[in-house]
Amino acid sequence: MDQIIVQLKHHVPIVLDHTRLPKGYVVFNAIQNDVRNEVNVFKSSLYRIVLRYVNPNAENVTATISVNSDNPLEVDQHVKVLLQPTSEPQFVTVAGPLGVKPSAIVLDPGRYVFTTKANKNVMLDYFVLLPAAYYEAGILTRHISNPCELGNMELCRHYKYASVEVFSPAATPFVIGENSKPTNPVEVYTDPEHLQIVSHVGDIPVLSGSQNELHYIVDVPRSGQYIFVIDYISDRNFPDSFIIQIKLKEIFQIQGPSRAVADIEDGSRFPIISVTAIPVEQWSIDYINPSPICVIHDQQCATPKFRSVPDSKKIEFETDHEDRIATNKPPYASLDERVKLVHLDSQNEATIVIESKVEATKPNLFVILVKYYQPSHPKYQVYYTLTAGKNQYDGKFDIQHCPSSSGCRGVIRPAGEGSFEIDDEFKFTITVRPL
């Protein structure tokens, strides 16, 4: 994981001005516009390049770095780096002519020649090759993906499904008694530790060898195709998978919604929380694929932080909207008291408008990063309009199911790619439409 540091001082003019710079720098100008450095690489990896430089000009300077291998079978590589004006030594990661995304180069063991070119008066001290193991820090990071389980609640990931409450799940079944009349289930799941972990209040009816049918009255809003979702937990004494059957015995019209009676048969002990009928046109895989909430450590929900974005303009949604700050935050968002949220509701307050400005920069290209919490619904789309000077951008982006204690981030680009051109003032509007 060793980094490679290369001094740019071999057989080229240098400048030494103790009043401005702490050490000698290579000077690039119209006469001396390139410098070559030989580098020996000992490990195969993706590498990023970091430069230490001074750009005394009033405008940005774009330099080019060419990488040539002694191996004739390897392809030459070329990357560009944006050097912004600075009177003091600065570090910059090579990230293309716009300075947006770090440019990686592929190096295998062997000898390479790095040629740096700049046609304007800039000064370079040295560059550093950082292997992927260094900047990704994979060996220093432990990825926690194993789900929390009963009896294993330490350093595990807590998950949550999208809510089915809008579809009125049936949670109170009945069984047919000896007199052929409906009665309450006799066998229930009562493990207090398990019920507390899944935040369930009350006992849960079970399917078993002696109670092999549960009948549910399921309300459906209209005739059509439905997908049934069973919400269940596993008895710790019966950890194996089972197959159960759902039978729709009869559908009949009454005043109000239609009702379906479902028989669930199985010979094993199987706690059933609820049965839900979801119209096929409203189906989402998020109803059966859970999303992460947090990592459980020392019986607490750890709340990691997103990395800050350098050289960015951060605008809080509550700015100029203090009257719309949510008083009831999502359960896990309330872990951080500093988080203030604005609630968007397609039925009431469906739109929010942000007006701000950016500092004049070149290039004046931006992407928009939105942080949000969305703990209840499956993925859906939100619509936006960005007006900046004579430019207007309209589009939509996905809001994922996000019960995470840290929230989620979504990237917005015009037409899904590219960048927004913003010179000064801009107006950004987000609208939620009915699902």
BAGU-341944 format. One record per residue (C-alpha): x, y, z. Coordinates in steps of 0.25 Angstrom, whole numbers, plus 5000, padded with zeros to 4 digits. Each point is the difference from the previous one (the first is absolute). Example, Ala and Ser with C-alpha at 12.3 -4.5 7.8 and 13.67 -1.06 7.14 Angstrom:
rec u=5049 | v=4982 | w=5031
rec u=5006 | v=5014 | w=4998
// end
This chain:
rec u=5000 | v=5000 | w=5000
rec u=5012 | v=5009 | w=4999
rec u=4998 | v=5013 | w=4993
rec u=5011 | v=5005 | w=4990
rec u=5005 | v=5014 | w=5001
rec u=5007 | v=5006 | w=4988
rec u=5008 | v=5013 | w=5000
rec u=4998 | v=5008 | w=4987
rec u=5015 | v=5005 | w=5000
rec u=5008 | v=4992 | w=4991
rec u=5008 | v=5007 | w=4990
rec u=4990 | v=5012 | w=4999
rec u=5001 | v=5014 | w=5004
rec u=4995 | v=5003 | w=5014
rec u=4996 | v=5013 | w=5008
rec u=5003 | v=5003 | w=5014
rec u=4994 | v=5012 | w=5006
rec u=5000 | v=4999 | w=5015
rec u=4990 | v=5012 | w=5001
rec u=4989 | v=4992 | w=4993
rec u=5004 | v=4985 | w=5000
rec u=5006 | v=4991 | w=5011
rec u=5008 | v=4992 | w=4990
rec u=5004 | v=4999 | w=4985
rec u=4989 | v=4998 | w=4990
rec u=5001 | v=4996 | w=4985
rec u=4995 | v=5012 | w=4992
rec u=4991 | v=4998 | w=4987
rec u=5000 | v=5010 | w=4989
rec u=5000 | v=5002 | w=4985
rec u=5015 | v=4996 | w=5000
rec u=4999 | v=4988 | w=5010
rec u=4987 | v=4994 | w=4999
rec u=5002 | v=4986 | w=5004
rec u=5008 | v=4991 | w=5009
rec u=5002 | v=4985 | w=5000
rec u=5002 | v=4991 | w=5012
rec u=5003 | v=4985 | w=5001
rec u=4992 | v=4992 | w=5010
rec u=5002 | v=4986 | w=5004
rec u=4987 | v=4993 | w=5004
rec u=5000 | v=4987 | w=5008
rec u=4985 | v=4997 | w=5003
rec u=4989 | v=4999 | w=4990
rec u=4989 | v=5009 | w=5003
rec u=4991 | v=5012 | w=4996
rec u=5007 | v=5013 | w=5004
rec u=4996 | v=5014 | w=5002
rec u=5009 | v=5012 | w=4998
rec u=5002 | v=5011 | w=5010
rec u=5008 | v=5012 | w=4996
rec u=5006 | v=5011 | w=5009
rec u=5000 | v=5013 | w=4992
rec u=4999 | v=5016 | w=4999
rec u=4992 | v=5007 | w=4990
rec u=5003 | v=5015 | w=5000
rec u=4991 | v=5003 | w=4988
rec u=4986 | v=5006 | w=5002
rec u=4994 | v=4989 | w=4992
rec u=4999 | v=4985 | w=5000
rec u=5011 | v=4992 | w=4993
rec u=4998 | v=4986 | w=4995
rec u=5012 | v=4991 | w=5000
rec u=5002 | v=4986 | w=4993
rec u=5007 | v=4988 | w=5006
rec u=5004 | v=4989 | w=4990
rec u=5004 | v=4986 | w=5006
rec u=5008 | v=4991 | w=4991
rec u=5005 | v=4986 | w=5003
rec u=5013 | v=4993 | w=4996
rec u=4991 | v=4988 | w=4997
rec u=4996 | v=5002 | w=4985
rec u=4987 | v=4992 | w=5003
rec u=4995 | v=5010 | w=5009
rec u=4991 | v=5012 | w=4995
rec u=5005 | v=5014 | w=5003
rec u=4991 | v=5008 | w=5010
rec u=4996 | v=5014 | w=5000
rec u=4993 | v=5008 | w=5011
rec u=4998 | v=5015 | w=5002
rec u=5000 | v=5008 | w=5013
rec u=4994 | v=5014 | w=5003
rec u=5009 | v=5009 | w=5007
rec u=4992 | v=5012 | w=5007
rec u=5006 | v=5013 | w=5003
rec u=5008 | v=5000 | w=5013
rec u=5011 | v=5008 | w=5006
rec u=5004 | v=4990 | w=5011
rec u=5003 | v=4985 | w=4997
rec u=4988 | v=4991 | w=4998
rec u=4997 | v=4985 | w=4998
rec u=4991 | v=4996 | w=4989
rec u=4995 | v=4986 | w=4996
rec u=5001 | v=4998 | w=4985
rec u=4985 | v=5000 | w=4996
rec u=4999 | v=5004 | w=4986
rec u=4999 | v=5014 | w=4993
rec u=4987 | v=5003 | w=5009
rec u=5006 | v=4995 | w=5013
rec u=4987 | v=4992 | w=5003
rec u=5004 | v=4985 | w=5000
rec u=5013 | v=4995 | w=5004
rec u=5008 | v=4993 | w=4988
rec u=5006 | v=4987 | w=5003
rec u=5011 | v=4993 | w=4992
rec u=5003 | v=4985 | w=5000
rec u=5015 | v=4997 | w=5003
rec u=5006 | v=4986 | w=5000
rec u=5014 | v=4997 | w=5006
rec u=5011 | v=5006 | w=4991
rec u=5006 | v=5013 | w=4995
rec u=4992 | v=5012 | w=4996
rec u=5003 | v=5014 | w=4994
rec u=4990 | v=5011 | w=5005
rec u=5000 | v=5013 | w=4991
rec u=4994 | v=5012 | w=5006
rec u=4996 | v=5011 | w=4991
rec u=4995 | v=5014 | w=5003
rec u=5001 | v=5012 | w=4990
rec u=4998 | v=5011 | w=5010
rec u=5008 | v=5005 | w=5012
rec u=4998 | v=4990 | w=5011
rec u=5009 | v=4994 | w=5010
rec u=5000 | v=4985 | w=5004
rec u=5007 | v=4994 | w=5012
rec u=4997 | v=4985 | w=5000
rec u=4989 | v=4990 | w=4997
rec u=4995 | v=4988 | w=5008
rec u=4995 | v=4987 | w=4995
rec u=4989 | v=4995 | w=5009
rec u=4996 | v=4985 | w=4998
rec u=4985 | v=4996 | w=5002
rec u=5003 | v=4993 | w=5013
rec u=5005 | v=5014 | w=5005
rec u=4988 | v=5009 | w=4996
rec u=4989 | v=4989 | w=5001
rec u=5006 | v=4995 | w=5014
rec u=4993 | v=4987 | w=4997
rec u=5010 | v=4993 | w=5010
rec u=4996 | v=5010 | w=5011
rec u=4985 | v=4998 | w=4998
rec u=4991 | v=4989 | w=5005
rec u=4987 | v=4999 | w=4992
rec u=4989 | v=4996 | w=5008
rec u=4989 | v=4993 | w=4992
rec u=4995 | v=4988 | w=5008
rec u=4986 | v=5003 | w=5005
rec u=4997 | v=5000 | w=5015
rec u=4994 | v=4987 | w=5005
rec u=4994 | v=4995 | w=5013
rec u=5012 | v=4997 | w=5008
rec u=5010 | v=5008 | w=4991
rec u=4997 | v=5014 | w=5002
rec u=5015 | v=5006 | w=5001
rec u=5006 | v=5006 | w=4988
rec u=4989 | v=4997 | w=4991
rec u=4992 | v=5007 | w=4990
rec u=4985 | v=5004 | w=5003
rec u=4990 | v=5000 | w=4989
rec u=4986 | v=5005 | w=4997
rec u=4990 | v=4997 | w=4989
rec u=4992 | v=5010 | w=4993
rec u=4986 | v=5002 | w=5007
rec u=4988 | v=4993 | w=4996
rec u=4991 | v=5007 | w=5009
rec u=4993 | v=5008 | w=4989
rec u=4994 | v=4987 | w=4995
rec u=4994 | v=4996 | w=5013
rec u=5007 | v=4987 | w=5004
rec u=4991 | v=4990 | w=5006
rec u=5007 | v=4997 | w=5014
rec u=4988 | v=4993 | w=5008
rec u=4997 | v=4986 | w=4995
rec u=4990 | v=4990 | w=5004
rec u=4999 | v=4985 | w=5000
rec u=4988 | v=4991 | w=4998
rec u=4997 | v=4993 | w=5014
rec u=4994 | v=4987 | w=5002
rec u=4986 | v=5005 | w=4999
rec u=5003 | v=5006 | w=4986
rec u=5000 | v=5014 | w=5005
rec u=5011 | v=5010 | w=4999
rec u=5008 | v=5002 | w=5013
rec u=5014 | v=5006 | w=5004
rec u=5013 | v=4992 | w=4998
rec u=5004 | v=4992 | w=5012
rec u=5015 | v=4999 | w=4996
rec u=5008 | v=5013 | w=5000
rec u=5015 | v=5004 | w=5000
rec u=5003 | v=5006 | w=5014
rec u=5016 | v=5001 | w=5000
rec u=5001 | v=5014 | w=5007
rec u=5014 | v=5002 | w=4995
rec u=4997 | v=4998 | w=4986
rec u=4987 | v=5008 | w=5000
rec u=5008 | v=5012 | w=5006
rec u=5011 | v=4999 | w=4989
rec u=4989 | v=5001 | w=4989
rec u=4993 | v=5011 | w=5007
rec u=4987 | v=4991 | w=5000
rec u=4989 | v=5003 | w=5011
rec u=4992 | v=4988 | w=5004
rec u=5001 | v=4985 | w=4996
rec u=5001 | v=4994 | w=4986
rec u=4991 | v=4989 | w=4995
rec u=5008 | v=4988 | w=4995
rec u=4998 | v=4989 | w=4990
rec u=5003 | v=4986 | w=5006
rec u=4997 | v=4986 | w=4999
rec u=4988 | v=5001 | w=5009
rec u=4996 | v=5014 | w=4995
rec u=5002 | v=4999 | w=4985
rec u=4991 | v=5010 | w=4994
rec u=4998 | v=5015 | w=5003
rec u=4989 | v=5008 | w=4993
rec u=5002 | v=5014 | w=4997
rec u=4989 | v=5010 | w=4995
rec u=5008 | v=5009 | w=4990
rec u=4994 | v=5013 | w=4995
rec u=5003 | v=5004 | w=4986
rec u=4996 | v=5013 | w=4994
rec u=4995 | v=4995 | w=4986
rec u=5000 | v=4988 | w=4991
rec u=5013 | v=4997 | w=4993
rec u=5013 | v=4992 | w=5001
rec u=5007 | v=5000 | w=5014
rec u=5013 | v=4995 | w=5006
rec u=4999 | v=4995 | w=5014
rec u=5012 | v=5003 | w=5010
rec u=5001 | v=4992 | w=5013
rec u=5007 | v=5007 | w=5011
rec u=5006 | v=4989 | w=5009
rec u=5011 | v=4997 | w=5010
rec u=5007 | v=4987 | w=5002
rec u=4999 | v=4992 | w=5013
rec u=5014 | v=4999 | w=5006
rec u=4997 | v=4985 | w=5002
rec u=4996 | v=4998 | w=4986
rec u=5011 | v=5007 | w=4991
rec u=4997 | v=4992 | w=4988
rec u=4993 | v=5006 | w=4987
rec u=4986 | v=4995 | w=4998
rec u=4990 | v=5000 | w=4989
rec u=4986 | v=5005 | w=5003
rec u=4987 | v=5001 | w=4991
rec u=4991 | v=5012 | w=4998
rec u=4986 | v=4997 | w=4996
rec u=4989 | v=5010 | w=4996
rec u=4988 | v=4993 | w=5003
rec u=4989 | v=5010 | w=4996
rec u=4999 | v=5014 | w=4995
rec u=4986 | v=5006 | w=5002
rec u=4994 | v=5014 | w=4998
rec u=4996 | v=5008 | w=5013
rec u=4997 | v=5015 | w=5003
rec u=5014 | v=5005 | w=5000
rec u=5013 | v=4993 | w=4996
rec u=5001 | v=4986 | w=4995
rec u=5005 | v=4990 | w=5010
rec u=5008 | v=4988 | w=4998
rec u=5002 | v=4988 | w=5009
rec u=5013 | v=4993 | w=5000
rec u=5004 | v=4986 | w=5005
rec u=5014 | v=4998 | w=5004
rec u=5004 | v=4986 | w=5002
rec u=5013 | v=4994 | w=5006
rec u=5004 | v=4990 | w=5010
rec u=5012 | v=5008 | w=5006
rec u=5000 | v=5010 | w=5011
rec u=5000 | v=5013 | w=4992
rec u=4997 | v=5014 | w=5006
rec u=4991 | v=5009 | w=4991
rec u=5000 | v=5015 | w=5002
rec u=4991 | v=5004 | w=4989
rec u=4995 | v=4997 | w=4986
rec u=4999 | v=5012 | w=4990
rec u=4994 | v=5001 | w=4986
rec u=5007 | v=5010 | w=4991
rec u=4995 | v=5004 | w=4986
rec u=5009 | v=4995 | w=4990
rec u=5002 | v=5013 | w=4994
rec u=5005 | v=5006 | w=5013
rec u=5009 | v=4988 | w=5003
rec u=5015 | v=5003 | w=5003
rec u=5011 | v=4990 | w=5003
rec u=5003 | v=5010 | w=5012
rec u=4989 | v=4993 | w=5007
rec u=5008 | v=4987 | w=5002
rec u=5014 | v=5005 | w=4998
rec u=5004 | v=5008 | w=5013
rec u=5009 | v=5012 | w=5001
rec u=5010 | v=5003 | w=5010
rec u=4997 | v=5009 | w=5012
rec u=5014 | v=4999 | w=5008
rec u=5010 | v=4992 | w=5006
rec u=4997 | v=4995 | w=5014
rec u=5012 | v=5001 | w=5010
rec u=4999 | v=4999 | w=5015
rec u=4985 | v=4999 | w=4998
rec u=5000 | v=5014 | w=4994
rec u=4997 | v=5004 | w=4986
rec u=5013 | v=5006 | w=4995
rec u=4998 | v=5012 | w=4991
rec u=5011 | v=5002 | w=4990
rec u=5002 | v=5013 | w=4993
rec u=5001 | v=5003 | w=4985
rec u=5013 | v=5006 | w=4995
rec u=5000 | v=5015 | w=4998
rec u=5002 | v=5005 | w=4985
rec u=5011 | v=5010 | w=4998
rec u=4998 | v=5012 | w=4992
rec u=4985 | v=4999 | w=5001
rec u=4988 | v=5008 | w=5003
rec u=4992 | v=4994 | w=5011
rec u=4985 | v=5005 | w=5001
rec u=4991 | v=4995 | w=5012
rec u=4986 | v=4998 | w=4995
rec u=4995 | v=5007 | w=5013
rec u=5007 | v=5013 | w=4995
rec u=4988 | v=5010 | w=4998
rec u=4990 | v=4989 | w=5004
rec u=5001 | v=5000 | w=5015
rec u=4985 | v=4999 | w=5001
rec u=5001 | v=4986 | w=4993
rec u=5010 | v=4993 | w=5008
rec u=4994 | v=4987 | w=5004
rec u=4997 | v=4998 | w=5015
rec u=4999 | v=4985 | w=4998
rec u=5012 | v=4994 | w=4994
rec u=5002 | v=4986 | w=4995
rec u=5003 | v=4991 | w=5012
rec u=5015 | v=4998 | w=4997
rec u=5003 | v=5014 | w=4995
rec u=4996 | v=5005 | w=5014
rec u=5013 | v=4994 | w=5005
rec u=5007 | v=5013 | w=4995
rec u=4994 | v=5012 | w=5006
rec u=5007 | v=5009 | w=4991
rec u=4993 | v=4995 | w=4988
rec u=4988 | v=5009 | w=4995
rec u=4991 | v=4994 | w=4990
rec u=4989 | v=5006 | w=4991
rec u=4989 | v=4991 | w=4997
rec u=4995 | v=4998 | w=4985
rec u=4986 | v=4994 | w=4999
rec u=4993 | v=4998 | w=4986
rec u=4986 | v=5003 | w=5007
rec u=5004 | v=5013 | w=5007
rec u=5013 | v=5007 | w=4999
rec u=5006 | v=4993 | w=4987
rec u=5010 | v=5011 | w=4996
rec u=5012 | v=5007 | w=5005
rec u=5008 | v=5011 | w=4994
rec u=5014 | v=5003 | w=5003
rec u=5006 | v=5013 | w=4995
rec u=5015 | v=5003 | w=5001
rec u=5013 | v=5003 | w=4993
rec u=5014 | v=4994 | w=4997
rec u=5013 | v=5007 | w=5000
rec u=5005 | v=5004 | w=4986
rec u=5009 | v=4988 | w=4996
rec u=5006 | v=4994 | w=4987
rec u=4995 | v=4990 | w=4997
rec u=4986 | v=5004 | w=5004
rec u=4995 | v=4985 | w=4999
rec u=4993 | v=4994 | w=5012
rec u=4992 | v=4987 | w=5004
rec u=4990 | v=5000 | w=5011
rec u=5001 | v=4991 | w=5012
rec u=4987 | v=4999 | w=5008
rec u=5000 | v=4994 | w=5014
rec u=4986 | v=4994 | w=5005
rec u=4993 | v=4990 | w=5009
rec u=4989 | v=4991 | w=4994
rec u=4998 | v=4989 | w=5010
rec u=4986 | v=4995 | w=4996
rec u=4997 | v=4999 | w=4985
rec u=5007 | v=4992 | w=4989
rec u=5008 | v=5008 | w=4990
rec u=4993 | v=5011 | w=4992
rec u=5003 | v=5012 | w=4992
rec u=5001 | v=5014 | w=5003
rec u=4999 | v=5012 | w=4990
rec u=5010 | v=5011 | w=5000
rec u=5002 | v=5014 | w=4992
rec u=5013 | v=5007 | w=5000
rec u=5000 | v=5014 | w=4995
rec u=5014 | v=5007 | w=4999
rec u=5000 | v=5013 | w=4991
rec u=4995 | v=4996 | w=4986
rec u=5002 | v=4985 | w=5003
rec u=4988 | v=4992 | w=5005
rec u=5001 | v=4985 | w=5003
rec u=4988 | v=4991 | w=5003
rec u=5001 | v=4986 | w=5004
rec u=4997 | v=4989 | w=5010
rec u=5009 | v=4991 | w=5009
rec u=4998 | v=4988 | w=5009
rec u=4997 | v=5001 | w=5015
rec u=5004 | v=4986 | w=5005
rec u=4994 | v=4994 | w=5012
rec u=5009 | v=5005 | w=5011
rec u=4997 | v=4997 | w=5015
rec u=5015 | v=5002 | w=5003
rec u=5004 | v=5008 | w=5012
rec u=5010 | v=5008 | w=4992
rec u=4990 | v=5003 | w=4989
rec u=5003 | v=4998 | w=4985
rec u=5006 | v=5008 | w=4989
rec u=4995 | v=5001 | w=4986
rec u=5008 | v=5006 | w=4988
rec u=4992 | v=5009 | w=4990
rec u=5006 | v=5002 | w=4986
rec u=4993 | v=5006 | w=4988
rec u=4994 | v=4989 | w=4992
rec u=5007 | v=4990 | w=5009
rec u=5014 | v=5004 | w=4996
rec u=5009 | v=5012 | w=4998
rec u=4999 | v=5013 | w=5009
rec u=4992 | v=5012 | w=5003
rec u=5006 | v=5014 | w=4995
rec u=4998 | v=5010 | w=5011
rec u=5007 | v=5013 | w=5000
rec u=4994 | v=5008 | w=5011
rec u=4985 | v=4999 | w=5006
rec u=4992 | v=4988 | w=4998
rec u=4986 | v=4995 | w=5004
rec u=4998 | v=4985 | w=5003
rec u=4986 | v=4994 | w=5002
rec u=4996 | v=4986 | w=5004
rec u=4986 | v=4995 | w=4999
rec u=4994 | v=4987 | w=5005
rec u=4989 | v=4994 | w=4992
rec u=4989 | v=4990 | w=5005
rec u=5005 | v=4986 | w=5000
// end
